[in-house]
Amino acid sequence: MEPMKLDFTRREFIKKNSLAGAGAIVGLSSAGKLFTGFNPDTTVPAILGGNPVITNHKWPSWPIWKPEVDEKRLLEVMRSGVWSRNKVVAEFEEKWAKLIGTKRCLSMVNGTNALNTSLAQFEIGWGDEVLVTPYTFIASVSTIIFSGAMPVFIDVDPETFQMDPEKIEEKITSNTKAIIPVHILGLPCDMDRIMKIARKHNLIVIEDACQAWLAEIDNKKVGSFGNAGCFSFQNSKNIPMGEGGAIVSDDEEFMDRCYSYHNYGNPYGSVAGEVGAGTLRIGTKLRLSEYQAAIGLAQMERLEQQTETRNLNATYLKSLIGQVKGITPYRLYDNVTRAAFHLFPFLYHKDDFNGLSRGKFLEALRAEGVPCSGGYSELNKMPFIKDAFSSRFFRKFYPESSLDYKAFLEKNQCPRNEKLCKEQAVWIPQNVLLGTKTDMENIASAIEKVSKNTDKLRARS
Ligand SMILES: Cc1ncc(COP(=O)(O)O)c(C=O)c1O
């Protein structure tokens, strides 16, 4: 399905926003209702049998596939019989590097292996510590474990949902080798401060930009700040190709090593050997296929326009729901010029909702027709870390004291992340942000309706 067209431009919106103030944009009436001209049955929540604010609505579906324009390239690939890595993959890489603003891009099978490869080619592994956020998808952390290194968790700034730079330095030890800033939900981390700390302590920075395609800080794309940036093109992502990933970097020798590694360790660029000497380095096989790249190129065509739409809708929705007591929308760092909005996040404060739990809030909101979820659970406490500690490899390499799981949990407590995961975070998925301005208004009305009916909702068993 086509992303719906917005009936306002970015410039118009910003102008309105700054001239008239948020109250004027949302049309707050004297009765305190969010929107004039819209009259939901505010008395009975949908989950208790009332009329939902949003009924039978078809949100923009995902992924988008337009046979008329998307299939030509794909069919050319299929008919050519050249399906393994070749010119179409190279074209995708060239275009992605240009979009992100780095010298090089190497595509591969997925974002997880982009992280694995980056860690391996910076020789990060056994005995090293890697600083990472606990508020992320599992791959940001499991790849650290997979490398043999120890994850060290940095608590979050709940307003931005990102690793809190204030908390980084206290976790640095003589074993710290790298930081993985994860631009989670598509909102950029505070890269200025993170890079300063990394330079001061001589740390490698691998940006996990797997949810942050085209997000920018001071008009510079995320993924281009650190030593390397990693992306995912998995099916749910804002640029989907089924499965796929990429590493970007300006470090030519590192990129040559990555290329060689993803192609069995064969010679590439500065990874050169005598002719006929055979495979030079330890490597594996992670190459992207031509048909995946053809899908990626088709998706890349609309990424810019979709990112613009998501930003406009997210900014508008933020201005609306920021009016509701007990709701704190995401905050972007001051120098962020654009986010990717893989998700639209906000904080839910149950004390302002009459003690209604987040679970009940989500159920009520979904009944009003708003797709939403509570997001991640705490990665720093997940059993896979304990499992790794009890593995033969970890026991062989690390002293017993390093594998004391209770001590690890204690050292890696992240109380703000715990609250975020258990009580506060609410997500709305990215495809919803491709809807209309009216869609955003209806979402805000639904949230307001729930907020006005907390007593009835609480009484519900
Ligand atoms: C933050 C983050 N890091 C890493 C990954 C791993 O990417 P992939 O699923 O392509 O392996 C993902 C994808 O889900 C992600 O969201």
The ligand as an SDF file (V2000), in Angstrom:
LIG
                    3D

 16 16  0  0  0  0  0  0  0  0999 V2000
   19.4310   -2.5020   17.2110 C   0  0  0  0  0  0  0  0  0  0  0  0
   19.6450   -3.7030   16.3550 C   0  0  0  0  0  0  0  0  0  0  0  0
   20.8760   -4.2290   16.2670 N   0  0  0  0  0  0  0  0  0  0  0  0
   21.1180   -5.2910   15.4920 C   0  0  0  0  0  0  0  0  0  0  0  0
   20.1150   -5.9060   14.7670 C   0  0  0  0  0  0  0  0  0  0  0  0
   20.4340   -7.1110   13.9750 C   0  0  0  0  0  0  0  0  0  0  0  0
   20.0690   -7.0120   12.6280 O   0  0  0  0  0  0  0  0  0  0  0  0
   19.5790   -8.2750   11.8020 P   0  0  0  0  0  0  0  0  0  0  0  0
   18.2100   -8.6440   12.2490 O   0  0  0  0  0  0  0  0  0  0  0  0
   19.6160   -7.8050   10.3880 O   0  0  0  0  0  0  0  0  0  0  0  0
   20.5540   -9.3650   12.0500 O   0  0  0  0  0  0  0  0  0  0  0  0
   18.8360   -5.3840   14.8280 C   0  0  0  0  0  0  0  0  0  0  0  0
   17.7530   -5.9800   14.0370 C   0  0  0  0  0  0  0  0  0  0  0  0
   16.7650   -6.4380   14.3990 O   0  0  0  0  0  0  0  0  0  0  0  0
   18.5760   -4.2650   15.6510 C   0  0  0  0  0  0  0  0  0  0  0  0
   17.3530   -3.7520   15.7570 O   0  0  0  0  0  0  0  0  0  0  0  0
  1  2  1  0
  2  3  1  0
  2 15  2  0
  3  4  2  0
  4  5  1  0
  5  6  1  0
  5 12  2  0
  6  7  1  0
  7  8  1  0
  8  9  2  0
  8 10  1  0
  8 11  1  0
 12 13  1  0
 12 15  1  0
 13 14  2  0
 15 16  1  0
M  END
$$$$
